[in-house]
């Protein structure tokens, strides 16, 4: 990793390079909730099917939250399951990390302070010949060309869930809370069933417009899921319990 002087760099990736697709091997590629939506829809799979076929998960040692990793093929080079000698078969819906390369993005967000603060650095891999090409980019030109801003915007909703939280605090999540985090972030079809097939909507006062949106649009469901996690796991007062539910609880106590 190295800085990008003046925000400009030279890079081009194309089939004529002998290193073409080598960067798609032996990856430790974490998937964000928005990555999963884009890829699983491209493959015409449910979230659960995609997670079962193509991913593994583990608890991040530093933060104590579930992360989902894309499985590589079980071959000599551990190729990405979506790469061929001709290139990426899901290119238009490739992950945020893939489309950002050869840049890396570091982002942080302070709760209640708007957009995430970010900076970019160069991921300088010795096997990549794309750095020898003459095509010059600014960071903003690269982001626009690769469609990165949309991914960053969507990933910031997820970033906001854990923003301004001490890793030690996150590590206290266990059992059902860890499962809630995993389901809400990654298995949207399961989360949707939870919202619409349980007593959830009877307990919370959710505007009809929002209910209609999350029923019809997975991205809106993902955004709502991030709000739910901040409420359910981290105690942020951003969802409203129905008055009659509170009244019943008050009478019972």
N, C-alpha and C positions, 0 to 999 in steps of 0.2 A: 504494500500500500504506500502511495506517495502523494504529495500535494499536486495540485493542478495549477501551475503558474499562470496568472492572468486569466484563469478560467478557460483556457484553450488547450486543445489536444488534437493529435492526429490519430485517426483510426478508421479502418474499413474492414469489414468481414464479408467474404464472398467465397464461392465455391472454388475459385481459382487458387486459393491459398492451400498449401500442403497441410496446414494445421486445421483446416475446416472441420468443425464439429468436435475437435479434441477437447474444447472447453466444456463439452456436454458429457463428460465422463467422470465417474468416481466423485460425484457431487454430494456434499452434505447440505441439501437444499431444504430449508424450512419453508413451509407453505403458510401464507396468511389466509384468513377467511375469504378475502376477495379473490386470491389466487384459486382457491378451491372452487368457488362459484364459476369462474371463467373456464377452468379446465374441465370440470365435470359436465358443464353444459355443452362444451365443445364435443365431449365424448358421448353425450346423450345418456348420462348416468345420474342416478340420484347421489346425493352426498354420501349416504351410507355405502352404496356400491363402490363409489370412487375410493373412499377411505379404505375399504376392505381390500380392494384389488391393488391399489397403487401406493399405499402409505404405511408407515409405522409411526407410533407415537411414544414419547417418553416424557418424564418430568424434567424440565430444565433445572440443572443443579444450582444455578445462580439465583433464579427467580422463583422456583418452586411451582411453575405453572405448566400445563400440558402444551407441548409443541408437536407439530405434525411434520414428518419428514417424507419426502418423495423417495420411494424405493428405486434403486438402480437395478438394471437387468443383472441376472446371475450369469454373466459371461466374463471373459478374461479382462475386458476393459471396464466393466461395470458401466456400460453406456446408459444414458437416460432412456427410459422406455419409449419416449416420443421422438427420438432422433433416428434418422436414417442417413445413408451416404449422401442423399440429396438435401439433407437439412432437417429442420424441425417440422414435424407433421401437425403441430398445433400452434404454429408461429404467431398467428393473429391473436391467440389467447394465451401465449406463453406467460410465465410468471413475472412478477415485478422485478425480481432479482435478475432474471434472464434478460429482460429488456433494458435494464439499467446498465448491465455489463458493456464496456469495461470499466464503468464507474461503480463506485460503491456509495451508498447513502447512509449517513449517520443522522438520526433525528431524535429529538427529545421534545417533550411537551409538558408545560406546567399547567396544572388544572386551572381552568377558568381564564386562561390567557390566550385564547384564540388559536392561531395556526401553530403548527409544530416548527421549532427551529431546526434547520437542517444545514448540512454541508456535504460536499461531495469530494471524493478522493479517487485516485486512479488505482485499479486493481491490476498491478503490473505482473503478469505471468510470463515466465521466460519462454514458454512454448508458443505463445501467441505472436504471429507474424503480422497481425492487423495493425500493430503500432508502427510498422515500417511503411505503411501506405501514406499517400500524400493528402488525403482528404482531411481537412481541418474543420473542427467543430468548436463552438462555445458550449458550455454546459447547457445553456438554455436551448440552443439549437438541437442538441442531442435529445434533451427531454421531450421537445416537441416532436421530433422525427420518430421517436420510439414510443410515443404515447405514454410517457412515464407519469405525467401530472395526474391523470385519472387514477392510476394505481396508488400514487402517494396520497391523494385525497381520500380514497377508500380505506387505505391502510391506516390513516390517521385516526379513524374511528376506533380501530382496535388498539392503537397506541394510547388513545385517551383512556382506555379501560385501566391500564396499569400506570398511567402517568402520575408522577409525583407520589409514588408509593414506595415505601422502603421494601427491598427484597425480603427482609426478615419478616415483614408483615404478610407478604404474599405466601411465604412458605408455611404459614399456619393453615392454609387451605388443605383439606384432606377429605378422603371418602367421597361423600355425596357432593361436596362443594367442588372438588376437582372434576367429578363427572359432569356437573352442571357447566363448568367452564368449558370443558371439551365439547360437550353437546351443543351449547349455544354458539360457540365460535366456529366449529368445524362441521357439525352434522346438522345442517339447517333443516333438512326434512324432518328429523327427529324433534328439533326445537319447534318447528311449525306445528307438529302434532301436539306437543305439550301446550302451546298457546291456545289452539283451537279445539282440542279434544279433551281438555281437562277443565277444571273450574277456574282457570286463570282469568278469563274475561269477566267472570262473575265476581272476582275478588278485587280487580283493579279497574279504575275509572279511566278507560282509554277512549279517546275521541274516535267516533265512527270513521272519520276520514283516515286516521292512522290505521285503524283495524282493516279498512278496505285496502290500504296501500300494502301492508305487510302480508295480506292474503294473496295479493296479485303479483308482488315484486320481491324477488329474493334479496336484492340489494337493500331495499327498505327493511326487510326482515332482519338482515344482518345488522343494520344500523340500530334497529330496535333492540336486538339481542345485546348489543354493547351497552345500551341504557339499562337493560334488565340486570346485567352483571354488575354494573356500578351500584344499582339499588340493592340487589339480593346478596352480593358478596361483600361489598365494601361500604354499605350503609349510606350511600348518597341519596338524598331526598328528592328524587327526580321522577318517581312514579307515585300516583295518587291511589291509595286504597279507598274503595267505595265507602261512603258514609254509613250505609246500613251494616257493612261488615264491621267497621269500627264500633258501631253502636252495639252490635251483638256481642262483641268481645268485651266491651265495657260492662254490659249486663252480666256476662258470665263471671267476670272477675269481682 
